[in-house]
Amino acid sequence: MVLLHRLDGTAFYLNAELVETVEATPDTVIVLSNGHRYIVREPAEEVIARILSYRRLINNPLPPTNLEGQGGR
């Protein structure tokens, strides 16, 4: 989920997994795979950066724990 703001300043979290397109027209319009559209204050480049950051976070494996080298105990 990424934090964004509607044009009226209201904050909301967008499910980044559903984003199909991000358009700058000049407002930033986000179209989801379910057909919903959101117009947000953030520039398109910022929305894309937040989505990429989110995806890096969830796709990177966690670092190994100390227990993994001890037979899982």
Secondary structure by P-SEA (a helix, b strand, c coil): cbbbbccccbbbbccccccccccccccbbbbccccbbbbbcccaaaaaaaaaaaaaaaacccccccccccccc
